[in-house]
Amino acid sequence: MMLRGVFAFACVAATCWAASAAELTTTVSRENKTIVLVNGELAEGDATRLRDIIRASANSARPVSAVRFNASGGSVIEGARLAGMIQSAKFATVVSSGATCAAACFIAFAAGNEKFVSATATVGVPGASEAPSIVQVVRELGLPEMIVARMLVTRADEVFWLTQDDLRAMGAAITTGKPGQVALDQPRSVPPPSQLAPSPGSAAPDPSALKNWNDVVSAALAISREQNGGQAYTARQCGLKSNTCATAVFYTGKDGKQVMVRTIKDLTGKQLVHETCTFNERKDVRSCTDWDLGTSRRDARDEKGSWHRTTSE
């Protein structure tokens, strides 16, 4: 099967994070089938333990039917191995109420024959700007190109958090519960820049003319909604090393250039940076202004999709 070859290639080239082994336990469903519970960061040996559970469950006449995840990351290699086993066995995958499945866990989750996510769960895609082999893996799993595009421009040490619409687009069913995936600080994901609509005459105020940051964000959201069929284009990205999360709103300015209004917070919710950035036509250079300090800088994006500061003013 071609997918197995892709997984083997990914296991050579993938970026991995150190992790202790996840805890694998089991429960029995109402249909008298085994559900495997995976808790903690993925690490080498987890796929072997899943294989042992599959065999033991089959011998006990309670075959495995689903794998339920609560894992914030770990070894991408092991995530790919788990994905191969899950896809081959046609198991369902689940992220239940309040759980998180991010980075390496997402790769395994995406392999489910059926996928279920609680409205109160969070699911994050690993960055792959420096590990294109992982992109081959997720493409074989049938992920929408919008998600693949975001992986390619997200750093390997960062996570791109999915909205409920993103999850539905990849075939996941959202189960009942209070929505947690589309909160204000976990907004809709931005599509590839080429899909942004041209700027019409906007009834919303110009964000650059406003003095209060909350008003700036509200105006940017209003313009983005006007330009894009009523749904603002936004994105969220978290750094696993920097312990910060950034949320951004994208719209097209009056000059036809893409504008980003971005807030960066630490993990306690403290706001660290407020900035606006304007992109060039190729979207590989951006000029940014710090809203609080009034300072400016220019960034350029390299061939791997990472941004680097080139000048400060």
HELIX and SHEET records of a PDB file:
HELIX    1   1 MET A    2  ALA A   13  1                                  12    
HELIX    2   2 ASP A   46  ASN A   59  1                                  14    
HELIX    3   3 VAL A   76  ALA A   89  1                                  14    
HELIX    4   4 ALA A  104  ALA A  110  1                                   7    
HELIX    5   5 PRO A  132  GLU A  140  1                                   9    
HELIX    6   6 GLU A  145  LEU A  152  1                                   8    
HELIX    7   7 GLN A  164  ALA A  169  1                                   6    
HELIX    8   8 PRO A  193  GLN A  195  5                                   3    
HELIX    9   9 PRO A  207  ALA A  209  5                                   3    
HELIX   10  10 TRP A  213  GLN A  227  1                                  15    
SHEET    1   A 6 GLU A  23  VAL A  28  0                                        
SHEET    2   A 6 THR A  34  ASN A  39 -1                                        
SHEET    3   A 6 VAL A  64  ASN A  70  1                                        
SHEET    4   A 6 ALA A  92  VAL A  95  1                                        
SHEET    5   A 6 LYS A 115  SER A 118  1                                        
SHEET    6   A 6 ALA A 172  THR A 175  1                                        
SHEET    1   B10 THR A 100  ALA A 102  0                                        
SHEET    2   B10 THR A 122  PRO A 126  1                                        
SHEET    3   B10 GLU A 158  TRP A 161 -1                                        
SHEET    4   B10 TYR A 233  GLY A 239 -1                                        
SHEET    5   B10 THR A 244  THR A 252 -1                                        
SHEET    6   B10 GLN A 258  ASP A 266 -1                                        
SHEET    7   B10 GLN A 271  PHE A 279 -1                                        
SHEET    8   B10 VAL A 285  ASP A 290 -1                                        
SHEET    9   B10 SER A 296  ARG A 301 -1                                        
SHEET   10   B10 TRP A 307  SER A 312 -1                                        
END                                                                             
